[in-house]
Amino acid sequence: MSELKKVCLFNYRPMENFHGYRIETLDPLPFFKDRSSYTWADFLRGQRRQSWVARLACAEEVDRMYRQRDPHYMRAAGEFVDRFRNHELIVMATYNFLHPEILVNELKKPIKVLGFVDDPYSTYVRGVPYLWAFDGAFYVSPSYDERTLMPEALEKWGCNRHYWYPIALKADKAEPTAEFFRDRPVDLVYVGAAKVDRLIELKKHFASRFVVHGRWPHRGYFGYTRVLAGRPLYRWRVKPIAESEKISLYRSAKIGIDMHLSDRPRETGNIRMYEVPAQGMMLLCDEAGRNAHEQIFKPGVEAVYYSSIADAIEKAEYYLAHDEERIAIARAGWERVWRDYVWEDQLLRFLEWALALPRRTPGRTAP
């Protein structure tokens, strides 16, 4: 039996044997749990209170802790180096908390890959400052902003070894019966963060036909409390929903609407974009910069895209009135997800790509 290839996949669940790979990780947070995440020194510097995750995901904070040889930070980094210095591959998948000088000086053997997962909002906070210390990068969104695709952006930043890693699906596959796409009593559903201004328009139009769930602030009353800041009222409480209940809801709905953090065409490819068609709903999704959404699902064939909330309302009403067209798109989207976006296949292809990367040449400042 051949020896397992050892991989550190940061912030990912460990797996003893994933098709010949031993997947490991390390949680840095316990190294900081005995220390407040907000000190008097922070207060005197005018720094706002942040969680340790936010601080470790911020390049400026990491640099400060490294320069000051913060004992908690140095213990966490030292444990990481000791555990993974002889691994074949290190993938900092959600954020990187290691100073680039540690990566270059202490982790010379492993191939190193950096993930770009919350772009464009996190790009210059936890991506670009570290890029020179990595051998390659993967990205989640095919587009960076209105004008630039993510591969183009990475190459501008000096990285020409990059890989598109869709947020691969981890879900149970429901084999469709004759009524799987048809027998759905709920018209429209959204489960996610409080993108309130856009949801107000949808809720006003569809009323009880539009079901909304999510972990919203203030115990779900965020739509009310935002009025105190002079923002428009969302006059419905939004409750969280358990995963099993969410799947049941998704399999009862005709259309799942998706919207990304940007309120204009920029990034694309959040987890909801794959979850919706995987459960038999027709995906109604906002457009991305440079039409990058078309790389994920074919417009009008596997998904429907909208350019504004008014456009989304018009298209939702059209497909609710034309059931056969909705079903055809939902079925094609379902088939595409389970053919191309299953997590196991995606992870295997990514690991093969990453382990084939050449290590960066000493003295060069970019991969």
Helices and strands as residue ranges (DSSP letters): E 5-10, E 15-18, E 21-24, G 29-32, H 40-44, H 52-56, H 59-67, H 71-84, E 89-92, H 100-106, E 111-116, H 123-126, G 128-133, E 136-139, H 150-156, E 162-164, E 186-191, H 196-206, G 207-209, E 210-213, G 218-220, H 222-225, G 226-229, H 243-250, E 253-258, H 271-278, E 282-286, G 289-295, E 304-306, H 309-321, H 323-340, H 343-355
